[in-house]
Amino acid sequence: MKLIIGSDHGAVDLKEEVKRVLKEEFAEVEVEDVGTFGTESVDYPDIAEKVCTPVANGEADRGIVLCGTGIGISIAANKIKGIRAALCHETYTAKMSREHNNANVLAMGGRTTGFEIADEIVRTWMKTEFAGGRHERRVNKIMALEAK
């Protein structure tokens, strides 16, 4: 599996923590960091595009996007055709985003989510598979909205 990760300046520290968890617990996952790498201000839509375009094109399997609250970058991510980004604040929504919605991008906030809960969210999100079944129909309907 290949995963792309990126953050704006408001979540650089959280991005580094998430990368640590991915390396320790999901060593088989190839992780590509597309930035940013410092605290100088950058625009989160640019980071969302860098993460989500390869996911949407099939060049990567999943993505993780981070900004100060996770709100702006999740909105930007969901503007890219083929992306189902879920802003998660705890493990239940992380699990449901994968199991029911087949989310291919996880969003979190560097100023709103502590390292400990972020670690649990990432572990849950990475380990949860899409349930399919009745959820497949609903995800297909979500994706059909892009064509309208």
C-alpha positions in Angstrom: 0.0 0.0 0.0 1.1 3.5 -0.8 0.0 6.5 1.3 0.6 10.2 0.7 0.6 12.5 3.7 0.7 16.3 3.8 0.0 19.2 6.1 0.0 23.0 6.2 2.1 24.9 8.7 -0.6 24.4 11.4 -0.1 20.7 11.6 3.6 20.0 10.9 4.2 18.5 14.3 1.1 16.3 14.1 2.3 15.1 10.6 5.6 14.0 12.1 3.8 12.1 14.8 1.5 10.4 12.3 4.5 9.4 10.2 6.1 7.9 13.3 3.0 5.8 14.0 2.9 4.7 10.4 6.5 3.7 10.4 6.3 1.8 13.6 3.0 0.0 13.1 2.6 -0.2 9.3 6.1 -0.7 8.1 4.8 -2.4 4.9 3.1 0.9 3.9 5.1 3.2 1.7 4.6 6.7 3.0 5.3 9.8 0.8 5.4 13.2 2.6 4.5 16.0 0.2 5.1 18.8 2.8 5.1 21.3 4.2 8.2 20.9 6.2 8.3 24.0 8.4 6.2 26.6 10.1 6.2 29.2 7.3 2.6 29.8 6.1 1.4 27.8 3.2 -2.1 27.4 1.7 -3.8 24.1 2.7 -5.7 23.7 -0.7 -2.3 23.3 -2.3 -1.4 20.5 0.1 -4.8 18.9 -0.3 -4.1 18.8 -4.1 -0.6 17.3 -3.7 -2.0 14.5 -1.5 -5.3 13.8 -3.2 -4.4 13.9 -6.9 -2.3 10.8 -6.7 -5.0 9.0 -4.6 -7.7 10.0 -7.1 -5.5 8.9 -10.1 -4.7 5.5 -8.5 -1.0 6.3 -8.0 -1.5 6.0 -4.2 -4.1 4.0 -2.2 -4.8 6.4 0.6 -4.0 9.9 1.9 -3.8 11.8 5.1 -4.2 15.6 5.2 -3.7 17.9 8.1 -4.2 21.5 8.8 -4.9 23.6 11.9 -8.4 22.3 12.4 -8.7 19.7 9.6 -11.8 21.5 8.4 -10.3 23.6 5.5 -8.1 20.8 4.2 -10.9 18.3 4.3 -13.2 20.6 2.3 -10.4 21.2 -0.2 -9.7 17.5 -0.4 -13.3 16.7 -1.2 -13.3 19.0 -4.1 -11.0 16.6 -6.0 -13.0 14.1 -8.0 -12.7 10.6 -6.6 -11.8 11.7 -3.1 -13.8 10.7 0.0 -12.0 12.6 2.8 -13.3 12.2 6.4 -12.4 14.6 9.2 -12.1 12.5 12.3 -11.7 13.5 15.9 -12.0 10.1 17.6 -11.8 6.4 16.7 -15.5 5.8 16.1 -15.7 8.2 13.2 -12.3 6.9 11.9 -13.7 3.4 11.9 -17.1 4.3 10.3 -15.4 6.5 7.7 -13.6 3.4 6.4 -16.2 0.7 7.1 -19.3 2.5 5.8 -17.9 5.3 3.6 -14.7 3.7 2.2 -12.9 7.0 2.9 -9.6 7.1 1.0 -8.4 10.3 2.8 -8.2 10.9 6.5 -8.2 14.5 7.7 -7.2 15.8 11.2 -6.4 19.0 12.9 -3.0 19.8 14.3 -4.4 22.4 16.7 -7.5 20.4 17.7 -6.2 16.8 18.0 -3.7 15.6 20.5 -1.0 13.1 19.6 -2.4 10.3 21.7 -5.8 10.4 20.1 -4.4 11.0 16.7 -2.3 7.9 17.0 -5.4 5.9 17.9 -7.3 7.5 15.0 -4.6 6.6 12.5 -4.3 3.0 13.8 -8.1 2.5 13.6 -8.4 4.1 10.1 -5.5 2.1 8.7 -6.8 -1.2 10.1 -10.4 -0.9 9.1 -11.6 -2.3 5.8 -14.6 -1.3 3.8 -17.7 -3.4 4.7 -19.2 -3.2 1.2 -22.7 -4.6 1.0 -25.4 -2.0 1.5 -22.7 0.6 2.0 -21.4 0.0 -1.6 -24.6 1.3 -3.0 -24.4 4.5 -0.9 -20.8 5.1 -1.7 -21.6 4.7 -5.4 -24.4 7.3 -5.0 -21.9 9.7 -3.3 -19.5 9.3 -6.2 -22.3 9.8 -8.7 -22.9 13.3 -7.2 -19.6 14.4 -8.8 -21.0 13.7 -12.3 -23.9 16.1 -11.8 
